[in-house]
Amino acid sequence: MPRTRLWIREETRMLGFIFSGAFTVLLEKRRSPFLVSYALVVNIISACISVIGLLLLSIELIKYSKSSKNPFWPQKTGKLLSEYLFILTILELSVTSIVIHWAFQAKYTGR
């Protein structure tokens, strides 16, 4: 039993070492403009994909509401999952928009 705990401690230390090294690299001044540009591009791509997902989910929910009169429980469950996915996609788009705004401020105004 103590041997297992020792193994977990060693793994935890290694994980902490990896994260501290990653944060050291991320916080270097020389690489900061590159990382801001990268974050900006990735978040713009994410926002575009979120908008496409919202359009597809909207079409699915509209089509489902017009076609099903007495749905069985699998259809109801699928609709409920689609609604949750719609809400979470809106949340993703909101967070991505905020991060894009912050990245633009950091890159172009120096805040």
Backbone atoms as SQL, in Angstrom:
CREATE TABLE atoms (id INTEGER PRIMARY KEY, chain TEXT, resi INTEGER, resn TEXT, atom TEXT, x REAL, y REAL, z REAL);
INSERT INTO atoms VALUES
  (1, 'A', 1, 'MET', 'N', 0.803, -1.205, 0.000),
  (2, 'A', 1, 'MET', 'CA', 0.000, 0.000, 0.000),
  (3, 'A', 1, 'MET', 'C', 0.847, 1.270, 0.000),
  (4, 'A', 2, 'PRO', 'N', 1.866, 1.406, 0.856),
  (5, 'A', 2, 'PRO', 'CA', 2.668, 2.628, 0.812),
  (6, 'A', 2, 'PRO', 'C', 3.378, 2.807, -0.522),
  (7, 'A', 3, 'ARG', 'N', 3.696, 1.707, -1.195),
  (8, 'A', 3, 'ARG', 'CA', 4.379, 1.815, -2.476),
  (9, 'A', 3, 'ARG', 'C', 3.500, 2.510, -3.512),
  (10, 'A', 4, 'THR', 'N', 2.189, 2.255, -3.498),
  (11, 'A', 4, 'THR', 'CA', 1.271, 2.906, -4.409),
  (12, 'A', 4, 'THR', 'C', 1.217, 4.409, -4.146),
  (13, 'A', 5, 'ARG', 'N', 1.199, 4.795, -2.891),
  (14, 'A', 5, 'ARG', 'CA', 1.170, 6.218, -2.561),
  (15, 'A', 5, 'ARG', 'C', 2.439, 6.911, -3.031),
  (16, 'A', 6, 'LEU', 'N', 3.580, 6.238, -2.886),
  (17, 'A', 6, 'LEU', 'CA', 4.832, 6.817, -3.348),
  (18, 'A', 6, 'LEU', 'C', 4.795, 7.039, -4.850),
  (19, 'A', 7, 'TRP', 'N', 4.242, 6.094, -5.589),
  (20, 'A', 7, 'TRP', 'CA', 4.139, 6.216, -7.045),
  (21, 'A', 7, 'TRP', 'C', 3.255, 7.403, -7.417),
  (22, 'A', 8, 'ILE', 'N', 2.153, 7.583, -6.700),
  (23, 'A', 8, 'ILE', 'CA', 1.260, 8.703, -6.985),
  (24, 'A', 8, 'ILE', 'C', 1.968, 10.020, -6.686),
  (25, 'A', 9, 'ARG', 'N', 2.733, 10.077, -5.626),
  (26, 'A', 9, 'ARG', 'CA', 3.461, 11.296, -5.298),
  (27, 'A', 9, 'ARG', 'C', 4.474, 11.633, -6.390),
  (28, 'A', 10, 'GLU', 'N', 5.183, 10.608, -6.883),
  (29, 'A', 10, 'GLU', 'CA', 6.156, 10.853, -7.938),
  (30, 'A', 10, 'GLU', 'C', 5.471, 11.360, -9.203),
  (31, 'A', 11, 'GLU', 'N', 4.339, 10.786, -9.549),
  (32, 'A', 11, 'GLU', 'CA', 3.598, 11.238, -10.730),
  (33, 'A', 11, 'GLU', 'C', 3.093, 12.658, -10.541),
  (34, 'A', 12, 'THR', 'N', 2.636, 12.978, -9.343),
  (35, 'A', 12, 'THR', 'CA', 2.146, 14.329, -9.071),
  (36, 'A', 12, 'THR', 'C', 3.280, 15.340, -9.169),
  (37, 'A', 13, 'ARG', 'N', 4.430, 14.986, -8.674),
  (38, 'A', 13, 'ARG', 'CA', 5.585, 15.887, -8.776),
  (39, 'A', 13, 'ARG', 'C', 5.970, 16.103, -10.237),
  (40, 'A', 14, 'MET', 'N', 5.969, 15.039, -11.017),
  (41, 'A', 14, 'MET', 'CA', 6.331, 15.155, -12.427),
  (42, 'A', 14, 'MET', 'C', 5.313, 16.029, -13.157),
  (43, 'A', 15, 'LEU', 'N', 4.035, 15.856, -12.851),
  (44, 'A', 15, 'LEU', 'CA', 3.002, 16.669, -13.474),
  (45, 'A', 15, 'LEU', 'C', 3.171, 18.137, -13.097),
  (46, 'A', 16, 'GLY', 'N', 3.479, 18.418, -11.839),
  (47, 'A', 16, 'GLY', 'CA', 3.736, 19.791, -11.416),
  (48, 'A', 16, 'GLY', 'C', 4.945, 20.382, -12.113),
  (49, 'A', 17, 'PHE', 'N', 5.976, 19.586, -12.304),
  (50, 'A', 17, 'PHE', 'CA', 7.173, 20.051, -13.008),
  (51, 'A', 17, 'PHE', 'C', 6.851, 20.399, -14.459),
  (52, 'A', 18, 'ILE', 'N', 6.046, 19.565, -15.110),
  (53, 'A', 18, 'ILE', 'CA', 5.677, 19.822, -16.503),
  (54, 'A', 18, 'ILE', 'C', 4.849, 21.097, -16.609),
  (55, 'A', 19, 'PHE', 'N', 3.868, 21.268, -15.704),
  (56, 'A', 19, 'PHE', 'CA', 3.042, 22.478, -15.750),
  (57, 'A', 19, 'PHE', 'C', 3.851, 23.731, -15.446),
  (58, 'A', 20, 'SER', 'N', 4.766, 23.651, -14.482),
  (59, 'A', 20, 'SER', 'CA', 5.562, 24.836, -14.176),
  (60, 'A', 20, 'SER', 'C', 6.471, 25.203, -15.346),
  (61, 'A', 21, 'GLY', 'N', 7.008, 24.193, -16.035),
  (62, 'A', 21, 'GLY', 'CA', 7.817, 24.470, -17.226),
  (63, 'A', 21, 'GLY', 'C', 6.988, 25.085, -18.340),
  (64, 'A', 22, 'ALA', 'N', 5.768, 24.587, -18.505),
  (65, 'A', 22, 'ALA', 'CA', 4.890, 25.136, -19.544),
  (66, 'A', 22, 'ALA', 'C', 4.530, 26.584, -19.241),
  (67, 'A', 23, 'PHE', 'N', 4.213, 26.889, -17.980),
  (68, 'A', 23, 'PHE', 'CA', 3.881, 28.265, -17.629),
  (69, 'A', 23, 'PHE', 'C', 5.090, 29.190, -17.759),
  (70, 'A', 24, 'THR', 'N', 6.273, 28.681, -17.471),
  (71, 'A', 24, 'THR', 'CA', 7.474, 29.496, -17.646),
  (72, 'A', 24, 'THR', 'C', 7.661, 29.865, -19.106),
  (73, 'A', 25, 'VAL', 'N', 7.441, 28.903, -19.993),
  (74, 'A', 25, 'VAL', 'CA', 7.563, 29.176, -21.425),
  (75, 'A', 25, 'VAL', 'C', 6.478, 30.141, -21.882),
  (76, 'A', 26, 'LEU', 'N', 5.267, 29.970, -21.381),
  (77, 'A', 26, 'LEU', 'CA', 4.166, 30.830, -21.807),
  (78, 'A', 26, 'LEU', 'C', 4.323, 32.264, -21.330),
  (79, 'A', 27, 'LEU', 'N', 4.969, 32.459, -20.206),
  (80, 'A', 27, 'LEU', 'CA', 5.064, 33.796, -19.641),
  (81, 'A', 27, 'LEU', 'C', 6.314, 34.561, -20.070),
  (82, 'A', 28, 'GLU', 'N', 7.128, 33.971, -20.913),
  (83, 'A', 28, 'GLU', 'CA', 8.299, 34.691, -21.404),
  (84, 'A', 28, 'GLU', 'C', 7.850, 35.866, -22.256),
  (85, 'A', 29, 'LYS', 'N', 8.546, 36.962, -22.139),
  (86, 'A', 29, 'LYS', 'CA', 8.177, 38.177, -22.871),
  (87, 'A', 29, 'LYS', 'C', 8.374, 38.026, -24.375),
  (88, 'A', 30, 'ARG', 'N', 9.395, 37.286, -24.785),
  (89, 'A', 30, 'ARG', 'CA', 9.679, 37.178, -26.212),
  (90, 'A', 30, 'ARG', 'C', 8.603, 36.408, -26.956),
  (91, 'A', 31, 'ARG', 'N', 7.986, 35.444, -26.308),
  (92, 'A', 31, 'ARG', 'CA', 7.003, 34.608, -27.000),
  (93, 'A', 31, 'ARG', 'C', 5.582, 35.092, -26.801),
  (94, 'A', 32, 'SER', 'N', 5.382, 36.074, -25.977),
  (95, 'A', 32, 'SER', 'CA', 4.033, 36.541, -25.670),
  (96, 'A', 32, 'SER', 'C', 3.281, 37.061, -26.881),
  (97, 'A', 33, 'PRO', 'N', 3.867, 37.884, -27.771),
  (98, 'A', 33, 'PRO', 'CA', 3.097, 38.341, -28.944),
  (99, 'A', 33, 'PRO', 'C', 2.689, 37.194, -29.862),
  (100, 'A', 34, 'PHE', 'N', 3.553, 36.199, -30.000),
  (101, 'A', 34, 'PHE', 'CA', 3.206, 35.041, -30.820),
  (102, 'A', 34, 'PHE', 'C', 2.029, 34.286, -30.222),
  (103, 'A', 35, 'LEU', 'N', 2.034, 34.116, -28.900),
  (104, 'A', 35, 'LEU', 'CA', 0.946, 33.383, -28.250),
  (105, 'A', 35, 'LEU', 'C', -0.374, 34.140, -28.321),
  (106, 'A', 36, 'VAL', 'N', -0.314, 35.458, -28.236),
  (107, 'A', 36, 'VAL', 'CA', -1.540, 36.256, -28.352),
  (108, 'A', 36, 'VAL', 'C', -2.100, 36.135, -29.765),
  (109, 'A', 37, 'SER', 'N', -1.222, 36.183, -30.767),
  (110, 'A', 37, 'SER', 'CA', -1.676, 36.030, -32.158),
  (111, 'A', 37, 'SER', 'C', -2.265, 34.650, -32.388),
  (112, 'A', 38, 'TYR', 'N', -1.615, 33.644, -31.835),
  (113, 'A', 38, 'TYR', 'CA', -2.101, 32.270, -31.973),
  (114, 'A', 38, 'TYR', 'C', -3.460, 32.107, -31.305),
  (115, 'A', 39, 'ALA', 'N', -3.603, 32.644, -30.097),
  (116, 'A', 39, 'ALA', 'CA', -4.885, 32.558, -29.384),
  (117, 'A', 39, 'ALA', 'C', -5.980, 33.283, -30.154),
  (118, 'A', 40, 'LEU', 'N', -5.634, 34.392, -30.759),
  (119, 'A', 40, 'LEU', 'CA', -6.607, 35.157, -31.539),
  (120, 'A', 40, 'LEU', 'C', -7.103, 34.353, -32.735),
  (121, 'A', 41, 'VAL', 'N', -6.184, 33.755, -33.480),
  (122, 'A', 41, 'VAL', 'CA', -6.565, 32.977, -34.666),
  (123, 'A', 41, 'VAL', 'C', -7.393, 31.758, -34.268),
  (124, 'A', 42, 'VAL', 'N', -6.962, 31.046, -33.254),
  (125, 'A', 42, 'VAL', 'CA', -7.680, 29.836, -32.827),
  (126, 'A', 42, 'VAL', 'C', -9.074, 30.180, -32.328),
  (127, 'A', 43, 'ASN', 'N', -9.224, 31.275, -31.604),
  (128, 'A', 43, 'ASN', 'CA', -10.543, 31.651, -31.103),
  (129, 'A', 43, 'ASN', 'C', -11.453, 32.159, -32.212),
  (130, 'A', 44, 'ILE', 'N', -10.904, 32.803, -33.223),
  (131, 'A', 44, 'ILE', 'CA', -11.733, 33.213, -34.367),
  (132, 'A', 44, 'ILE', 'C', -12.241, 31.982, -35.111),
  (133, 'A', 45, 'ILE', 'N', -11.382, 30.986, -35.285),
  (134, 'A', 45, 'ILE', 'CA', -11.812, 29.738, -35.924),
  (135, 'A', 45, 'ILE', 'C', -12.887, 29.061, -35.076),
  (136, 'A', 46, 'SER', 'N', -12.702, 29.049, -33.764),
  (137, 'A', 46, 'SER', 'CA', -13.685, 28.449, -32.868),
  (138, 'A', 46, 'SER', 'C', -15.022, 29.175, -32.937),
  (139, 'A', 47, 'ALA', 'N', -14.985, 30.491, -33.038),
  (140, 'A', 47, 'ALA', 'CA', -16.231, 31.258, -33.144),
  (141, 'A', 47, 'ALA', 'C', -16.962, 30.939, -34.448),
  (142, 'A', 48, 'CYS', 'N', -16.216, 30.826, -35.541),
  (143, 'A', 48, 'CYS', 'CA', -16.844, 30.480, -36.827),
  (144, 'A', 48, 'CYS', 'C', -17.495, 29.098, -36.771),
  (145, 'A', 49, 'ILE', 'N', -16.798, 28.148, -36.178),
  (146, 'A', 49, 'ILE', 'CA', -17.359, 26.793, -36.063),
  (147, 'A', 49, 'ILE', 'C', -18.571, 26.794, -35.135),
  (148, 'A', 50, 'SER', 'N', -18.549, 27.610, -34.084),
  (149, 'A', 50, 'SER', 'CA', -19.705, 27.712, -33.180),
  (150, 'A', 50, 'SER', 'C', -20.924, 28.265, -33.905),
  (151, 'A', 51, 'VAL', 'N', -20.724, 29.260, -34.750),
  (152, 'A', 51, 'VAL', 'CA', -21.843, 29.831, -35.511),
  (153, 'A', 51, 'VAL', 'C', -22.420, 28.786, -36.462),
  (154, 'A', 52, 'ILE', 'N', -21.551, 28.032, -37.118),
  (155, 'A', 52, 'ILE', 'CA', -22.030, 26.964, -38.007),
  (156, 'A', 52, 'ILE', 'C', -22.808, 25.927, -37.213),
  (157, 'A', 53, 'GLY', 'N', -22.302, 25.567, -36.032),
  (158, 'A', 53, 'GLY', 'CA', -23.011, 24.616, -35.178),
  (159, 'A', 53, 'GLY', 'C', -24.359, 25.130, -34.728),
  (160, 'A', 54, 'LEU', 'N', -24.424, 26.405, -34.391),
  (161, 'A', 54, 'LEU', 'CA', -25.717, 26.990, -33.998),
  (162, 'A', 54, 'LEU', 'C', -26.720, 26.965, -35.141),
  (163, 'A', 55, 'LEU', 'N', -26.249, 27.257, -36.345),
  (164, 'A', 55, 'LEU', 'CA', -27.152, 27.199, -37.501),
  (165, 'A', 55, 'LEU', 'C', -27.666, 25.776, -37.730),
  (166, 'A', 56, 'LEU', 'N', -26.771, 24.805, -37.657),
  (167, 'A', 56, 'LEU', 'CA', -27.193, 23.415, -37.867),
  (168, 'A', 56, 'LEU', 'C', -28.147, 22.940, -36.772),
  (169, 'A', 57, 'LEU', 'N', -27.847, 23.301, -35.533),
  (170, 'A', 57, 'LEU', 'CA', -28.738, 22.911, -34.444),
  (171, 'A', 57, 'LEU', 'C', -30.088, 23.608, -34.548),
  (172, 'A', 58, 'SER', 'N', -30.105, 24.850, -34.995),
  (173, 'A', 58, 'SER', 'CA', -31.376, 25.557, -35.183),
  (174, 'A', 58, 'SER', 'C', -32.222, 24.870, -36.243),
  (175, 'A', 59, 'ILE', 'N', -31.588, 24.504, -37.342),
  (176, 'A', 59, 'ILE', 'CA', -32.312, 23.798, -38.405),
  (177, 'A', 59, 'ILE', 'C', -32.856, 22.476, -37.885),
  (178, 'A', 60, 'GLU', 'N', -32.032, 21.753, -37.108),
  (179, 'A', 60, 'GLU', 'CA', -32.477, 20.470, -36.563),
  (180, 'A', 60, 'GLU', 'C', -33.664, 20.642, -35.626),
  (181, 'A', 61, 'LEU', 'N', -33.591, 21.620, -34.733),
  (182, 'A', 61, 'LEU', 'CA', -34.681, 21.812, -33.774),
  (183, 'A', 61, 'LEU', 'C', -35.960, 22.281, -34.462),
  (184, 'A', 62, 'ILE', 'N', -35.847, 23.134, -35.460),
  (185, 'A', 62, 'ILE', 'CA', -37.033, 23.579, -36.205),
  (186, 'A', 62, 'ILE', 'C', -37.640, 22.422, -36.977),
  (187, 'A', 63, 'LYS', 'N', -36.805, 21.643, -37.633),
  (188, 'A', 63, 'LYS', 'CA', -37.298, 20.502, -38.407),
  (189, 'A', 63, 'LYS', 'C', -37.949, 19.467, -37.502),
  (190, 'A', 64, 'TYR', 'N', -37.354, 19.235, -36.332),
  (191, 'A', 64, 'TYR', 'CA', -37.917, 18.265, -35.402),
  (192, 'A', 64, 'TYR', 'C', -39.267, 18.730, -34.868),
  (193, 'A', 65, 'SER', 'N', -39.393, 20.008, -34.544),
  (194, 'A', 65, 'SER', 'CA', -40.640, 20.499, -33.967),
  (195, 'A', 65, 'SER', 'C', -41.786, 20.458, -34.971),
  (196, 'A', 66, 'LYS', 'N', -41.473, 20.563, -36.271),
  (197, 'A', 66, 'LYS', 'CA', -42.530, 20.513, -37.281),
  (198, 'A', 66, 'LYS', 'C', -42.897, 19.092, -37.685),
  (199, 'A', 67, 'SER', 'N', -41.957, 18.150, -37.544),
  (200, 'A', 67, 'SER', 'CA', -42.209, 16.815, -38.070),
  (201, 'A', 67, 'SER', 'C', -42.791, 15.832, -37.059),
  (202, 'A', 68, 'SER', 'N', -42.528, 16.019, -35.768),
  (203, 'A', 68, 'SER', 'CA', -42.958, 15.003, -34.800),
  (204, 'A', 68, 'SER', 'C', -44.225, 15.447, -34.079),
  (205, 'A', 69, 'LYS', 'N', -45.235, 14.604, -34.164),
  (206, 'A', 69, 'LYS', 'CA', -46.489, 14.899, -33.486),
  (207, 'A', 69, 'LYS', 'C', -46.566, 14.148, -32.148),
  (208, 'A', 70, 'ASN', 'N', -46.323, 12.849, -32.152),
  (209, 'A', 70, 'ASN', 'CA', -46.293, 12.041, -30.931),
  (210, 'A', 70, 'ASN', 'C', -44.957, 11.303, -30.864),
  (211, 'A', 71, 'PRO', 'N', -43.915, 11.972, -30.393),
  (212, 'A', 71, 'PRO', 'CA', -42.599, 11.323, -30.393),
  (213, 'A', 71, 'PRO', 'C', -42.478, 10.283, -29.288),
  (214, 'A', 72, 'PHE', 'N', -41.696, 9.267, -29.557),
  (215, 'A', 72, 'PHE', 'CA', -41.376, 8.269, -28.540),
  (216, 'A', 72, 'PHE', 'C', -40.250, 8.819, -27.675),
  (217, 'A', 73, 'TRP', 'N', -39.929, 8.100, -26.597),
  (218, 'A', 73, 'TRP', 'CA', -38.916, 8.629, -25.670),
  (219, 'A', 73, 'TRP', 'C', -37.539, 8.777, -26.308),
  (220, 'A', 74, 'PRO', 'N', -37.115, 7.932, -27.272),
  (221, 'A', 74, 'PRO', 'CA', -35.792, 8.207, -27.871),
  (222, 'A', 74, 'PRO', 'C', -35.743, 9.537, -28.617),
  (223, 'A', 75, 'GLN', 'N', -36.849, 9.910, -29.272),
  (224, 'A', 75, 'GLN', 'CA', -36.877, 11.194, -29.972),
  (225, 'A', 75, 'GLN', 'C', -36.878, 12.351, -28.974),
  (226, 'A', 76, 'LYS', 'N', -37.599, 12.180, -27.869),
  (227, 'A', 76, 'LYS', 'CA', -37.617, 13.224, -26.844),
  (228, 'A', 76, 'LYS', 'C', -36.227, 13.399, -26.225),
  (229, 'A', 77, 'THR', 'N', -35.558, 12.281, -25.996),
  (230, 'A', 77, 'THR', 'CA', -34.212, 12.342, -25.430),
  (231, 'A', 77, 'THR', 'C', -33.246, 13.017, -26.400),
  (232, 'A', 78, 'GLY', 'N', -33.350, 12.681, -27.687),
  (233, 'A', 78, 'GLY', 'CA', -32.496, 13.315, -28.689),
  (234, 'A', 78, 'GLY', 'C', -32.741, 14.808, -28.780),
  (235, 'A', 79, 'LYS', 'N', -34.003, 15.204, -28.680),
  (236, 'A', 79, 'LYS', 'CA', -34.330, 16.643, -28.725),
  (237, 'A', 79, 'LYS', 'C', -33.764, 17.354, -27.502),
  (238, 'A', 80, 'LEU', 'N', -33.881, 16.716, -26.341),
  (239, 'A', 80, 'LEU', 'CA', -33.346, 17.313, -25.120),
  (240, 'A', 80, 'LEU', 'C', -31.829, 17.468, -25.213),
  (241, 'A', 81, 'LEU', 'N', -31.129, 16.469, -25.731),
  (242, 'A', 81, 'LEU', 'CA', -29.684, 16.567, -25.902),
  (243, 'A', 81, 'LEU', 'C', -29.315, 17.656, -26.901),
  (244, 'A', 82, 'SER', 'N', -30.105, 17.786, -27.957),
  (245, 'A', 82, 'SER', 'CA', -29.852, 18.854, -28.930),
  (246, 'A', 82, 'SER', 'C', -30.053, 20.234, -28.306),
  (247, 'A', 83, 'GLU', 'N', -31.045, 20.360, -27.436),
  (248, 'A', 83, 'GLU', 'CA', -31.266, 21.636, -26.759),
  (249, 'A', 83, 'GLU', 'C', -30.106, 21.976, -25.829),
  (250, 'A', 84, 'TYR', 'N', -29.604, 20.977, -25.085),
  (251, 'A', 84, 'TYR', 'CA', -28.448, 21.214, -24.225),
  (252, 'A', 84, 'TYR', 'C', -27.223, 21.589, -25.059),
  (253, 'A', 85, 'LEU', 'N', -27.042, 20.918, -26.173),
  (254, 'A', 85, 'LEU', 'CA', -25.925, 21.231, -27.053),
  (255, 'A', 85, 'LEU', 'C', -26.050, 22.646, -27.614),
  (256, 'A', 86, 'PHE', 'N', -27.257, 23.062, -27.918),
  (257, 'A', 86, 'PHE', 'CA', -27.509, 24.415, -28.403),
  (258, 'A', 86, 'PHE', 'C', -27.117, 25.450, -27.342),
  (259, 'A', 87, 'ILE', 'N', -27.529, 25.211, -26.113),
  (260, 'A', 87, 'ILE', 'CA', -27.206, 26.134, -25.018),
  (261, 'A', 87, 'ILE', 'C', -25.697, 26.182, -24.786),
  (262, 'A', 88, 'LEU', 'N', -25.043, 25.023, -24.781),
  (263, 'A', 88, 'LEU', 'CA', -23.601, 24.997, -24.560),
  (264, 'A', 88, 'LEU', 'C', -22.837, 25.619, -25.718),
  (265, 'A', 89, 'THR', 'N', -23.351, 25.520, -26.926),
  (266, 'A', 89, 'THR', 'CA', -22.705, 26.161, -28.065),
  (267, 'A', 89, 'THR', 'C', -22.823, 27.677, -27.964),
  (268, 'A', 90, 'ILE', 'N', -23.954, 28.167, -27.488),
  (269, 'A', 90, 'ILE', 'CA', -24.100, 29.604, -27.244),
  (270, 'A', 90, 'ILE', 'C', -23.102, 30.053, -26.174),
  (271, 'A', 91, 'LEU', 'N', -22.948, 29.254, -25.138),
  (272, 'A', 91, 'LEU', 'CA', -21.973, 29.577, -24.097),
  (273, 'A', 91, 'LEU', 'C', -20.555, 29.592, -24.661),
  (274, 'A', 92, 'GLU', 'N', -20.226, 28.616, -25.506),
  (275, 'A', 92, 'GLU', 'CA', -18.905, 28.586, -26.130),
  (276, 'A', 92, 'GLU', 'C', -18.676, 29.826, -26.988),
  (277, 'A', 93, 'LEU', 'N', -19.670, 30.214, -27.751),
  (278, 'A', 93, 'LEU', 'CA', -19.552, 31.403, -28.585),
  (279, 'A', 93, 'LEU', 'C', -19.362, 32.659, -27.735),
  (280, 'A', 94, 'SER', 'N', -20.047, 32.734, -26.614),
  (281, 'A', 94, 'SER', 'CA', -19.905, 33.890, -25.718),
  (282, 'A', 94, 'SER', 'C', -18.495, 33.969, -25.141),
  (283, 'A', 95, 'VAL', 'N', -17.986, 32.853, -24.639),
  (284, 'A', 95, 'VAL', 'CA', -16.644, 32.837, -24.056),
  (285, 'A', 95, 'VAL', 'C', -15.596, 33.133, -25.121),
  (286, 'A', 96, 'THR', 'N', -15.772, 32.554, -26.297),
  (287, 'A', 96, 'THR', 'CA', -14.826, 32.798, -27.387),
  (288, 'A', 96, 'THR', 'C', -14.831, 34.269, -27.794),
  (289, 'A', 97, 'SER', 'N', -16.002, 34.888, -27.828),
  (290, 'A', 97, 'SER', 'CA', -16.080, 36.313, -28.169),
  (291, 'A', 97, 'SER', 'C', -15.365, 37.174, -27.139),
  (292, 'A', 98, 'ILE', 'N', -15.501, 36.829, -25.878),
  (293, 'A', 98, 'ILE', 'CA', -14.808, 37.579, -24.822),
  (294, 'A', 98, 'ILE', 'C', -13.296, 37.431, -24.961),
  (295, 'A', 99, 'VAL', 'N', -12.829, 36.206, -25.229),
  (296, 'A', 99, 'VAL', 'CA', -11.393, 35.985, -25.379),
  (297, 'A', 99, 'VAL', 'C', -10.863, 36.702, -26.618),
  (298, 'A', 100, 'ILE', 'N', -11.626, 36.723, -27.700),
  (299, 'A', 100, 'ILE', 'CA', -11.209, 37.464, -28.898),
  (300, 'A', 100, 'ILE', 'C', -11.087, 38.948, -28.584),
  (301, 'A', 101, 'HIS', 'N', -12.041, 39.485, -27.843),
  (302, 'A', 101, 'HIS', 'CA', -11.983, 40.897, -27.458),
  (303, 'A', 101, 'HIS', 'C', -10.732, 41.187, -26.628),
  (304, 'A', 102, 'TRP', 'N', -10.445, 40.322, -25.652),
  (305, 'A', 102, 'TRP', 'CA', -9.251, 40.493, -24.818),
  (306, 'A', 102, 'TRP', 'C', -7.975, 40.393, -25.653),
  (307, 'A', 103, 'ALA', 'N', -7.941, 39.447, -26.593),
  (308, 'A', 103, 'ALA', 'CA', -6.744, 39.277, -27.416),
  (309, 'A', 103, 'ALA', 'C', -6.525, 40.485, -28.316),
  (310, 'A', 104, 'PHE', 'N', -7.599, 41.039, -28.877),
  (311, 'A', 104, 'PHE', 'CA', -7.467, 42.256, -29.682),
  (312, 'A', 104, 'PHE', 'C', -6.948, 43.410, -28.827),
  (313, 'A', 105, 'GLN', 'N', -7.471, 43.547, -27.623),
  (314, 'A', 105, 'GLN', 'CA', -6.984, 44.601, -26.736),
  (315, 'A', 105, 'GLN', 'C', -5.520, 44.402, -26.409),
  (316, 'A', 106, 'ALA', 'N', -5.121, 43.170, -26.131),
  (317, 'A', 106, 'ALA', 'CA', -3.732, 42.906, -25.767),
  (318, 'A', 106, 'ALA', 'C', -2.796, 43.127, -26.949),
  (319, 'A', 107, 'LYS', 'N', -3.243, 42.773, -28.133),
  (320, 'A', 107, 'LYS', 'CA', -2.361, 42.869, -29.285),
  (321, 'A', 107, 'LYS', 'C', -2.268, 44.288, -29.837),
  (322, 'A', 108, 'TYR', 'N', -3.375, 44.991, -29.910),
  (323, 'A', 108, 'TYR', 'CA', -3.383, 46.271, -30.607),
  (324, 'A', 108, 'TYR', 'C', -3.356, 47.490, -29.702),
  (325, 'A', 109, 'THR', 'N', -3.808, 47.360, -28.465),
  (326, 'A', 109, 'THR', 'CA', -3.767, 48.524, -27.584),
  (327, 'A', 109, 'THR', 'C', -2.725, 48.372, -26.480),
  (328, 'A', 110, 'GLY', 'N', -2.187, 47.184, -26.301),
  (329, 'A', 110, 'GLY', 'CA', -1.145, 46.955, -25.325),
  (330, 'A', 110, 'GLY', 'C', -1.618, 46.883, -23.892),
  (331, 'A', 111, 'ARG', 'N', -2.897, 46.653, -23.683),
  (332, 'A', 111, 'ARG', 'CA', -3.416, 46.533, -22.314),
  (333, 'A', 111, 'ARG', 'C', -3.191, 45.159, -21.767);
